[in-house]
Amino acid sequence: MATTVPAAFTELQGRLALTDNQRAIAAGRLTNLQSFFASNYVVAKAPWAIGSYGRHTIVRPERDIDIMVAFSVADYWSRYQSDSRVFLRWLRDGLKPAYPRTRVGVRQMAVHLALGEDLEVDLVGGFHRNGGGFFIPDGSGGWQATNPPYHDQLMTDANVRLGSHLKPLVRVMKAWNIMGNRGRLRSFHLEMIVERVWQKASSLPPLPAVVAATLETGASWVRATHPDPWKGSGQNLDSYLTAETRAAIAKTMDEDAVCAKKAQACVAAGQTAKAFERWQVVFNHEFPAYG
């Protein structure tokens, strides 16, 4: 058990990391998919990791490994542009014989494959889009514009600027979202909130202080409309939130920011045990124990 708050945050980060076996399984599945698509389809870009897994911001409870493959526009687009649901079924049916012992099915905008070890793959198929980015299924038969490489580079550049401390912060905030916020923020939306909160900073304070500050400032980002940083999508990252849920999340962030600041004050006063009690409230009693 930890005897200091910084040590407790280090322990928490260790709990969030994928296990060695999970990392090996995920890497192996990506390699297998790359070989499969190279042998069976005409692709414009071989399968690559996107999302939290690709950006190295995944936390163990998330489980989903997002992988994208871009198909040849010349060979396939005219066949499927009128209905992306047909495209997804075609992709699913092509994968099933190659993975007879794996559960393969369509889930919203992707083909879903069970991995084992509490991991699952969401395979996103798409096509290069004129003007940049990709078209991917939108879940209702149409296509939506997205640009995972843009977001990956955005996070990489921000992480470098902040001395490799932004991505660890993102992982801890995702833990807060799961433990203390009942998972009400989508992972990608939360990641972009954290990036926007610190977009003008050149360095970050120690993790306990930066978590408190992110909670405090992040509430205003939840209350406001949050456009996708990549303008090509024309979408808002927070469109899934109802007014009621938005207000409830912001209220939780406000309250937890106050609690986190009280935890810092306890540390400054030499009251470490009380500081742990405050952090336990923030993380809904999932924070490492003191002792």
C-alpha positions, -999 to +999 in steps of 0.1 A: +000+000+000+011+036-007+022+060+020+022+091-002-003+105-026+022+105-056+030+069-048-008+061-048-012+077-082+017+056-095+000+025-082-032+035-098-015+039-132-001+005-128-035-009-123-047+008-155-021-006-178-028-036-201-011-068-189+018-082-209-004-110-221-031-085-232-005-065-251+008-096-268-027-108-278-036-074-292-004-070-312-008-106-325-043-099-337-033-068-355-005-087-373-029-114-383-054-089-396-027-072-417-018-106-433-054-115-438-063-083-456-031-083-477-041-117-490-078-113-496-086-076-504-074-046-522-065-021-495-053+014-497-039+013-462-032-019-442-049-023-408-035-001-382-043+007-346-065+037-339-084+050-308-071+047-273-050+016-281-033+033-311-027+065-291-015+046-260-041+061-238-061+029-233-069+018-197-076-018-188-114-015-181-119-001-217-112-035-233-118-024-269-089-025-293-098-003-323-083-012-357-089+005-390-084-006-426-088+015-457-101-002-488-094+007-524-119+033-536-116+021-572-124-015-564-151-012-538-166+023-532-192+022-560-205-011-547-211+000-511-215+038-512-253+036-511-255+015-480-227+011-454-247-016-437-242-039-467-205-030-466-203-041-429-220-074-436-197-080-465-167-074-442-181-095-415-189-125-438-153-123-452-138-125-417-159-153-403-142-182-422-108-168-413-117-168-376-139-198-370-133-199-333-138-162-327-172-145-323-175-121-353-204-097-357-215-062-367-216-037-339-228-002-349-201+012-371-176-017-370-171-054-372-166-068-337-143-097-329-138-112-294-101-116-284-101-133-251-083-119-220-112-094-216-102-077-249-123-072-280-115-058-314-136-032-332-125-033-368-134-001-387-134-003-425-134+028-445-123+047-477-100+076-483-120+109-485-112+137-510-099+166-489-084+144-462-096+118-437-118+088-443-154+078-448-166+051-424-200+037-417-222+059-395-243+031-380-275+038-400-265+030-436-247+062-444-211+073-442-194+098-419-161+116-422-134+109-396-096+113-394-079+091-368-044+101-379-053+137-372-063+130-337-034+107-331-009+134-342-028+160-321-023+139-290+013+130-298+023+166-304+006+177-272+022+149-252+056+159-265+050+195-257+041+186-221+070+164-215+052+131-220+029+138-191-004+144-210-011+108-219-006+095-183-031+123-172-056+111-198-054+076-185-060+088-149-089+109-160-104+079-178-101+060-145-120+088-128-146+087-155-151+049-150-148+049-112-162+083-101-184+094-131-201+061-139-186+062-174-209+089-185-183+106-208-172+087-239-135+079-239-126+099-270-146+129-259-129+129-225-095+125-242-101+156-263-114+175-233-081+169-215-061+180-246-081+212-249-078+220-212-040+220-215-037+232-251-018+264-242+004+249-215+041+242-219+043+220-188+021+202-163+021+203-125+025+170-105-003+145-112-024+152-081-025+189-088-031+184-125-060+160-119-076+186-096-072+214-122-084+192-150-116+184-131-122+221-124-116+234-159-130+203-176-165+211-162-167+242-184-158+221-215-186+196-206-211+225-203-202+239-237-206+225-271-174+206-281-167+206-319-144+180-333-109+195-335-107+181-370-130+205-389-136+180-417-160+159-397-185+188-391-195+170-359-196+177-322-179+153-299-206+158-272-237+152-294-245+120-274-251+140-242-286+150-231-289+183-213-296+165-181-266+142-183-243+171-193-254+191-163-249+160-140-214+153-153-204+190-149-217+190-113-198+159-105-166+174-119-172+206-099-177+186-067-147+163-073-125+193-081-133+208-047-126+175-030-093+171-049-082+206-038-090+197-002-069+166-006-040+188-017-046+211+013-044+180+036-011+170+021+003+205+027-009+204+063+008+170+068-025+151+070-017+124+045-043+099+057-071+126+053-058+134+018-062+097+009-098+099+022-105+128-001-091+110-031-111+080-023-142+101-026-131+114-060-124+079-073-155+064-056-134+043-032-113+028-060-082+048-051-052+029-037-054+025+001-031+043+025-008+025+048 
